[in-house]
Amino acid sequence: MEVLRGMTGAMERNAALQIYFEYWPRGLKHAGCQPLEILTFLHERGFRLLADDGVRAIAASEFRAFGQSISGNRFVNLLAMR
């Protein structure tokens, strides 16, 4: 989350930005971040979120269920794009 906060200026300057990142709820919690916070942060800045396959979009209304579906030590790669 700190990386995303630190690149807010770059996000504002680049309309066609794409961010590929690992979404690991357990690791995020250990780092002091609520996993839902990252998804919401990106959504509020106009990003669409796509799951691993790059095809299935994750709607904001699905964020909570999506995060809860990744339990234990599991993670998923996400593409945030606009």
C-alpha positions as CSV (number, residue, x, y, z in Angstrom):
1,M,0.0,0.0,0.0
2,E,2.9,2.3,0.8
3,V,4.2,1.9,-2.8
4,L,0.9,2.9,-4.2
5,R,0.6,5.9,-2.0
6,G,4.1,6.9,-3.0
7,M,3.2,6.8,-6.7
8,T,0.0,8.9,-6.5
9,G,1.6,11.7,-8.5
10,A,2.6,9.2,-11.3
11,M,-1.0,7.9,-11.3
12,E,-2.3,11.4,-11.7
13,R,0.0,12.2,-14.6
14,N,-0.5,9.0,-16.6
15,A,-4.0,8.4,-17.8
16,A,-3.1,5.0,-19.5
17,L,-1.2,3.5,-16.6
18,Q,-1.1,-0.3,-15.9
19,I,0.0,-1.8,-12.6
20,Y,0.6,-5.5,-12.3
21,F,0.9,-6.7,-8.7
22,E,0.7,-9.6,-6.4
23,Y,-2.4,-9.5,-4.2
24,W,-1.6,-11.5,-1.0
25,P,-4.1,-10.7,1.8
26,R,-2.2,-12.4,4.5
27,G,1.0,-10.6,3.6
28,L,-0.8,-7.3,3.4
29,K,-2.3,-7.8,6.9
30,H,1.2,-8.5,8.3
31,A,2.4,-5.3,6.7
32,G,-0.3,-3.3,8.5
33,C,-2.7,-2.9,5.5
34,Q,-6.2,-4.0,5.1
35,P,-6.4,-6.0,1.8
36,L,-9.6,-4.3,0.8
37,E,-7.9,-0.9,1.1
38,I,-5.6,-1.6,-1.9
39,L,-8.5,-2.6,-4.2
40,T,-10.6,0.4,-3.1
41,F,-7.6,2.8,-3.4
42,L,-7.1,1.8,-7.1
43,H,-10.8,1.8,-7.9
44,E,-11.1,5.3,-6.5
45,R,-8.4,6.4,-8.9
46,G,-10.2,5.1,-12.0
47,F,-8.5,1.7,-12.3
48,R,-10.3,-1.5,-13.4
49,L,-9.0,-4.6,-11.7
50,L,-8.5,-7.8,-13.7
51,A,-7.7,-11.2,-12.2
52,D,-4.8,-13.4,-13.1
53,D,-6.0,-14.4,-16.5
54,G,-6.3,-10.7,-17.6
55,V,-9.9,-11.3,-18.7
56,R,-12.2,-11.4,-15.6
57,A,-12.8,-7.9,-14.3
58,I,-13.4,-7.6,-10.5
59,A,-16.3,-5.1,-9.8
60,A,-16.1,-2.9,-6.8
61,S,-19.2,-4.6,-5.4
62,E,-17.2,-7.9,-5.5
63,F,-14.1,-6.6,-3.6
64,R,-14.9,-8.0,-0.2
65,A,-15.9,-11.4,-1.5
66,F,-12.9,-11.6,-3.8
67,G,-10.5,-10.8,-0.9
68,Q,-12.1,-13.3,1.3
69,S,-11.8,-16.0,-1.4
70,I,-8.0,-15.8,-1.2
71,S,-7.4,-17.4,2.2
72,G,-4.4,-18.8,4.0
73,N,-1.1,-18.3,2.1
74,R,-2.8,-18.0,-1.3
75,F,-2.2,-15.0,-3.5
76,V,-3.3,-13.9,-7.0
77,N,-1.7,-11.6,-9.5
78,L,-3.9,-8.6,-10.5
79,L,-3.7,-6.1,-13.3
80,A,-5.0,-2.6,-12.5
81,M,-5.5,-0.6,-15.7
82,R,-7.3,2.4,-17.0
